[in-house]
Amino acid sequence: RLGAISGLDLVTELQARGDRTPIILLTGFGDQDVDAEAMRRGASDYLVKGDLRPLALQRAIAYAMGRARLAEALVDGELLARYAS
């Protein structure tokens, strides 16, 4: 836990603030329900600390950054299309 809130709550709070920074949750548990919930709330990825390997972390970061760039490009494209109309 992160003080008074959980990682899931942190993801929800950041999303509510409009923060588009990719979030990779690190947890001590390998719970598929928590994994699915983290992704539903907007996390880019979810990694288990006990199973963490450098290549997995590197891949998670690269994919999260790539998805964030794509999402930003889509938002920018939608805004451009709205203003062009």
C-alpha positions in Angstrom: 0.0 0.0 0.0 1.0 3.6 -0.6 0.2 5.2 2.7 -3.5 5.5 3.1 -4.4 4.5 -0.5 -3.8 1.4 -2.6 -2.1 1.3 -6.0 -5.6 0.8 -7.6 -6.9 3.9 -5.9 -3.8 5.9 -7.0 -4.5 4.9 -10.6 -8.1 6.0 -10.3 -7.1 9.3 -8.7 -4.5 10.1 -11.4 -7.0 9.2 -14.2 -9.6 11.5 -12.5 -7.1 14.3 -12.6 -6.5 13.8 -16.3 -2.9 12.7 -15.8 -1.9 10.8 -18.9 1.4 9.6 -17.5 1.8 5.8 -18.1 1.4 3.9 -14.8 3.0 0.5 -14.2 1.8 -1.0 -10.9 4.3 -3.1 -8.9 2.7 -5.5 -6.4 3.6 -8.2 -4.0 0.7 -10.3 -5.1 -0.1 -12.1 -8.4 -3.8 -11.7 -8.4 -5.5 -11.9 -11.8 -8.5 -10.0 -10.5 -6.4 -7.1 -9.3 -4.4 -7.2 -12.6 -7.7 -6.9 -14.6 -9.0 -4.2 -12.3 -5.7 -2.2 -12.6 -5.9 -2.3 -16.4 -9.6 -1.4 -16.3 -8.8 1.7 -14.2 -6.2 2.8 -16.6 -2.8 1.3 -15.6 -0.5 0.6 -18.5 0.8 -2.6 -16.9 0.9 -4.6 -13.7 4.0 -6.5 -12.5 4.6 -8.8 -9.6 7.6 -7.9 -7.5 8.6 -11.5 -6.8 8.6 -12.3 -10.5 10.1 -9.1 -11.7 12.9 -9.5 -14.2 14.8 -6.7 -15.9 13.6 -7.7 -19.4 10.0 -7.8 -18.3 10.3 -4.3 -16.7 12.1 -2.9 -19.8 9.3 -4.3 -22.0 6.6 -3.0 -19.8 8.1 0.5 -19.8 8.6 0.5 -23.6 5.1 -0.7 -24.3 3.6 1.8 -21.8 5.5 4.6 -23.4 4.5 3.5 -26.9 0.8 3.2 -25.9 0.9 6.7 -24.3 2.4 8.2 -27.5 -0.3 6.6 -29.6 -3.1 7.8 -27.2 -1.7 11.3 -27.3 -1.5 11.2 -31.1 -5.1 10.0 -31.3 -6.3 12.8 -29.0 -4.3 15.4 -30.9 -5.7 14.1 -34.2 -9.3 14.2 -32.9 -8.7 17.8 -31.7 -7.3 18.8 -35.0 -10.3 17.2 -36.8 -12.7 19.1 -34.6 -11.1 22.5 -35.2 -10.7 21.8 -38.9 -14.5 21.3 -39.2 
